[in-house]
Amino acid sequence: MTDSMSEKLQPRKYQAIGTVEGILNLQAQHSTLLVGDIAFPVVLYIPKQVFQSHLPGQIQRFRVFPSALHGKPALQLLKVVQTAPVGLKLKGCWEERWGVPYLVVYRNSLKNPTDRVLRILVPIAWENAPPTDGQFWELEAELRGDTFTITKAEGPFKPPPKATRYQPRPKTTSKAVAAPTPLTLKEIRDMATPAKVQLTCKLNQVPAHRQLPDKQIEFFLSDGSNHIFTVRMKPK
């Protein structure tokens, strides 16, 4: 069987999932999972099943998504399991972000080709790591100390379509509003309405006015002397 036929029969997909064993310390904020001597931060929401199955102070096995918090390994809890083997499966593109190597795992499904792609950056310890050239790898890992350590690697492979077909949403810019046409002093004087100008404006008639491109109304007030005031307001 050729490599191309094999890839068609077993399409590659992005994945970051696994099972770890530890003691969950539930808090209103900043819960942690103690694995060995290391307390890993628990990110995002905690499912109801985890709360219901939680045994305070006891070692349990948890199905998790490996993740990161401030560039350090973190865990998203999915559920409590009983017999699943401990270990992690990581499948993604080996890339460099902000000068640091990460395994980048893209969200598996999109409703539309232009939907925003969620990227999970998984920090890993990889002995004799290959170049961070964006190629796709299928990895197995385990928690050693405070790191996700690679124990088995297969690849590199051509990345699945999602990593390459994604196009970012076009940036939208606010619609430019044209500046109002300048008026001559005579035009302003002709539009000025006699008024007693104080903190409030008292008018005894609907003033001559014009509508500006931004939909505001502009009119002019005169206090009977040489002072003319420009008023701009939203139409009411």
N, C-alpha and C positions, 0 to 999 in steps of 0.2 A: 504494500500500500504506500502510495507516495505521500509526502508531507502535506501537499495541498489537499488530498482526499481526506487525510486524517484530521486536518483542521476543520473541514466541512462537517465531518461526522461529530467532532467534539469542539464546538465553537468556544473560544475562550471568553471569559467574563471577568469583570472586576469584582473583587471580594476582599473583605477584611472582617474575619469572624473567628471565634475560637472559644475555648473553655479554660477558665482559670480557677484555682482553688484558693480560698482565703476567707478572712473574717470581715464581714461588712459592718462598718460603723455608720449607722444611719443618723443624719443630722438634718435639721431644718434647712441648713445651707452647708455646702462643702462636705458632703459625705465622702468617705474614703473606703477603699477595699485593701485590707492588709494582706499582702502576699509575701510570705516569708517575713523579712524585717522591714519591708518597704510598704508605705501607705500610698497607694495610687489614688489620685483624685477621680471621683465619679462625675462624669459630665452629662449634661442634658437631663431629661426627666427619668425617673425611676418607675418602671411599670408596676401596676397593682399586684401582679403575681409575685414580684420580688418582696414587696411589703408583707404579703400574706404568708410567704414561705420563709421569711427571715427568722433565723435563730440567733438572737444576740449573743455574742461572745463565742460562737461555735464556728468551726471551719465548714464551709459549704462550697459547692461547685456552682459557678455562674457561667451562663452563656453570655458572651460579651462581644462588642465591637471594639477593636483596638482603635485608639484615637490619640489626640495630643492636646495638651493645654500649655500655652506659653512655650511651645517647642519641646515639651517633655512628655513622655508616655502617660496616657490617661485611658480610662475605660468607660464605655457606655454599657450599662447593664441591660440585658434583655429578659432573662428569666433564671430561676434556680433549677438546676438539673441534678440528676442522681448518679448516673453511670457514664456520662459522656467522657471520653478520654481527654486529658488535659493537653492543650496545645493550640497553636494559632495557624490559620491559613491566610496568607496574604497574597493577593494577586493584583498587580497594578504596574504603573510605569515608574521606573527608577529615574528620578529627576532631581535637579538642584533648585531649591527655592531660597532666595535671600542668602545665597552662599552656603546653604546647608543641604546635604542630601536627604531626601525623603522618598518613601514609596507613596505615590499619589494614586489613590483609589477613587474612581469616579462613580457617581450614582448609576445604578444598573438600568433604570428605566426612565424614559422621557415621554411626556405626552405629545410634545411637538419638537421638531428638530431645533427650533430656536429657543427652547426652554433653557433657563439657567442651569448649568451643570454644577452639582455639588461635588466638591473635592474634599476628600479626607486625607490629610497629611499624616502619615504614620512614621515617626522617627524610629529607625532600626539600627542595630549594631550588626554590621556585615563584614566579616573578615575577608580580606582580599576582594573587596567589592569591585564590580566592573565600573566602567565610566558611566556617569550620570547623563546618558544620552537620550533618555526618554523611551527606551525600549521596554517591552512588557516582560515581566517575570512572574513566575508562579513559585511562591516561597512557603516554607514551613518555618515556624519560629516558636520560641518558648520564652517565658519570663525568667531572666537571670538577673538577680539584683534589681536594679531600677531601669532595665532596658529590655526591649524586644530584640532578642538575639536570633539571627538566622541559623537554622540547623540544616536546611536543605533548600537547594535552588535549582529551578529548571528554566532554561531560556538562554538567550533572549528570544522573544517572539515579536512579530509585528503587532503593534497595539490594535485592539479591537476598534471597530469604526467610530465609536462614540468619542474617543479621545481626539480623533483627527477631524471629524465632520463638524464638531461644534463651532458655531460662529457666535460671537458675543452679540448681544442686543445692540442695535445702533443707538448712539447717544442722541437723546432728544434735547433740543435747545428751545428756549422760550422764544415765542414769536416776537420779532422786533416791532415796536410801535413807532410809527412815524412821528417826528417832531411836528408840533403845530406850526402852521404858516405864520411867519411874523406879520404883525399889523403895523401900519404907519401910525404916527401920533394922531393924525386927523381921524383915522378910522376908530382909534380908541376913544377920542373925544366924542365922536358921533354916537358911539355905543354907550357912553357913560350915562348912568341914570342918577338923577339927583337923590341924595340920601343923607341922613344924619349919621356920620361914621363914628361909632363908639366901640365898645367891646362887642356889641351885637349890632347887626345891620338891620335897620327898619326900612322896609320898602312899602310903598303904597301902590305899586303896580308891578306887573310881571316885566322884568328888565329885558331889554334887547340882549340877545345872547347868541352864542354859536356852540356847536358840539365839536369837541376835539377828537383826534384819532383814537385816544384811549377811552372814549365814551364819556368823559367828563364834560360838564357844562361850564363855559367861561363867559363872564359878563364883567362890566366895569361900573364902579361907583364913584361919584363926585360929591365932595362936601361943600360945593358952592364956591370954593376958591380954586386955586390952581392944582389942588391935589386930586389925583385920580387913582383909584385902587382897583387892582385886578383880583377877581374872585373866581376860583375854580372849585367845583364841587360835583359830587355825584348827583345825577338827576333823581328827583323824588316826586 
